[in-house]
Amino acid sequence: AEVTEQLAELRRFFLRGDSDGDGSMTLEEFETLIKDPKVQFFFLKIGLDSHEAIALFHTVDSDDSGSVDVDEFLFGVMRVRSGVKALDILSLTYDIHKVGDNVSEIQASLGSAGAS
């Protein structure tokens, strides 16, 4: 029951933070939302301070679109609900994807430079 209540509360926060009502939250909207003391308290209850919550946003935004939908966000929060170690794993996964993207860009640049 506690998890269900937390999910419902988190969904309400998300919908309130989605200021343009498009069904997704941008990083800017999330940063505004996370300034709310009630939202900060909620994240502290599940073991995340506001900086870690922002890191979670970036981790959940795996496609780097700059926004997340409610289901992505709820899933991400519930994955780290059991502890910050899970957030560390998610952050590392995100970093690995970013490094892979950077390596691909470098390889593409080197390939096009060699073709000249």
Protein Blocks (a to p, Z undefined) as FASTA:
>chain_A
ZZmmmmmmmmmmmmmmmmnonopacfklmmmmmmpmklmmmmmmnopafklmmmmmmmmm
mnonopacfklmmmmmmmmmnomklmmmmmmmmmmmmmmmmmmmmmmmmmmmmmZZ
